[in-house]
């Protein structure tokens, strides 16, 4: 006998957004570094900041930090990176 | 909307206790706080506990009035649900609302002794709440701590008098928290398809009961809620957990229709911001939500709290725990190997649900400790590792039983890490009997475990490792003559539950995920009587 099922999966409509355009070069760009506040994150990002400036001639680096790695970044952290007009943002996990 | 410096208009409303509440210029000597709210506004629900705290701290001198924009029935329901401790009046015709003209709810107006508005805030704002509290107390006063699990700010809902629908629409027919979503789609299977095979992609890898329309309808008939009502948006993908979707997953898990009574508050609880299911689902740690059921619903729906409580002993435990897991993966999207990348996982991700054995608990059961009445049924959630057994059959007294438990507690998370987590201690009836005989109470059990669970300082000389960089944050104490760091931040980090059979001296400790406002906090929600 045919059977009709109620779809038990998520059917919430989603808006698909395009990925941000990729940078052709890092030289002269402003790069945001987002520390999610896991142990060791600042050490990793300090090295990355140096590399970005010395090896890739990044113009400026903006540092931001989430209050806790356990929750999504609050608007204030995202706004800081937007206000700084970052060309790209690198988010650092650690441990 | 009235602004700072405006004269606060006079009004008169009947409070729910029957008294006439007047506001007249010149009739007050202290600042007075007026809060406009709706009964179905999540931001109002977020704000109310802070105003409760303010009312409590200021005591009898507090001049706080809540003005509900909804009908008396739903207002009384909210007072009960949110344990509101300050006077409430109902603005049935929205006449007072129109005088003050708040743009949103909640809106707080603080009226100075001169009858003028000295502060107003719309929506939830911890900084503004603290300013108001300080102005009312006449000294710096914090009612809203940072990182207490609530966001710093949250937008409110449109004030009733500004809603586009019929002016003065009342919330009597509107259920709290609810928005609507589309009905679930239907999947037609012809005879060539085995429905059990087809449904293997719907959740955990074990077979499920196919969520046939007829079965889901029986589940829906057990609730008065509309199928398209959204109970919560389920992190981490924030899929809409409608009543119908919850019902379909409940069918698959094998729940009886009456389990909807528990599932609805359970879905709300798991999405409580304090519990932080977003990260409990996304972490590589072991954590899985452990459901603890208390109150009369245990007998009404057949939850087991005695022998084999953590295993395959009762349909109610097994199906409720499984339904929650199916909802989390199917609607929240934390599927193993995708968003859920837990290193080792947790057998509790099939089902993790116990009832407290209140009949063997001579003290207060968990829900009463959490502030509920004994006759109120509740569900609690704890972000839990699997249970770790503690056998102690030969100790003669309660202290020795607790010593054994404290040694197990010292190992949770990792042996040299202290303070960043909680633990649940599941005491078996025989251990409880010994502790009770020796005069222990829940408070003294917790205090003893807190004071006697520590990591000897010498272990920190073993070399570098997890927990070692943070020793400056740890508290020191001497345990059995040995200098130690205390394992837990304070006694409240140790949660006590009595469960298990009356034979066998086996208790258990269960480590948590990251705890506190920056991690996951235990939540307890009432189960309504249907």
Contacts between the chains, C-beta under 8 A, distances in Angstrom:
chain1	res1	chain2	res2	distance
A	1	B	191	6.8
A	2	B	188	6.4
A	2	B	189	6.4
A	2	B	190	5.1
A	2	B	191	6.4
A	3	B	188	7.9
A	3	B	189	4.9
A	3	B	195	5.4
A	3	B	210	6.6
A	3	B	212	5.5
A	4	B	186	5.3
A	4	B	187	7.1
A	4	B	188	5.6
A	4	B	189	7.6
A	4	B	212	6.6
A	4	B	213	4.8
A	5	B	186	6.9
A	5	B	187	4.3
A	5	B	188	8.0
A	5	B	189	6.6
A	5	B	195	7.1
A	5	B	198	7.8
A	5	B	199	7.5
A	5	B	210	5.9
A	5	B	211	5.4
A	5	B	212	6.0
A	5	B	213	7.2
A	6	B	184	4.9
A	6	B	186	6.6
A	6	B	187	7.8
A	6	B	211	4.9
A	6	B	212	7.6
A	6	B	213	5.8
A	6	B	216	4.4
A	6	B	244	6.6
A	6	B	247	7.7
A	6	B	248	4.4
A	6	B	251	8.0
A	7	B	184	4.7
A	7	B	185	4.5
A	7	B	186	7.0
A	7	B	187	5.7
A	7	B	248	7.3
A	8	B	184	7.4
A	8	B	202	5.4
A	8	B	203	7.5
A	8	B	211	5.2
A	8	B	245	6.4
A	8	B	248	3.9
A	8	B	249	5.1
A	8	B	252	6.0
A	8	B	326	7.3
A	8	B	330	5.5
A	9	B	202	6.8
A	9	B	330	5.1
A	9	B	331	7.6
A	10	B	234	7.8
A	10	B	237	6.4
A	10	B	239	3.3
A	10	B	240	7.5
A	10	B	245	7.8
A	10	B	330	6.4
A	10	B	331	4.9
A	10	B	332	7.8
A	10	B	333	6.3
A	11	B	182	6.9
A	11	B	184	6.5
A	11	B	185	6.1
A	11	B	239	7.9
A	12	B	181	6.9
A	12	B	233	7.9
A	12	B	237	7.8
A	12	B	238	7.2
A	12	B	239	4.8
A	12	B	240	4.7
A	13	B	182	7.9
A	39	B	469	7.3
A	67	B	147	6.9
A	67	B	518	7.4
A	68	B	147	7.5
A	68	B	518	4.0
A	68	B	519	7.7
A	70	B	276	6.2
A	70	B	279	4.3
A	70	B	283	7.8
A	70	B	514	5.6
A	70	B	518	5.8
A	70	B	519	5.2
A	70	B	520	7.6
A	71	B	276	6.4
A	71	B	278	6.8
A	71	B	279	6.4
A	71	B	518	7.6
A	72	B	278	6.8
A	74	B	151	7.2
A	74	B	152	7.1
A	76	B	152	7.9
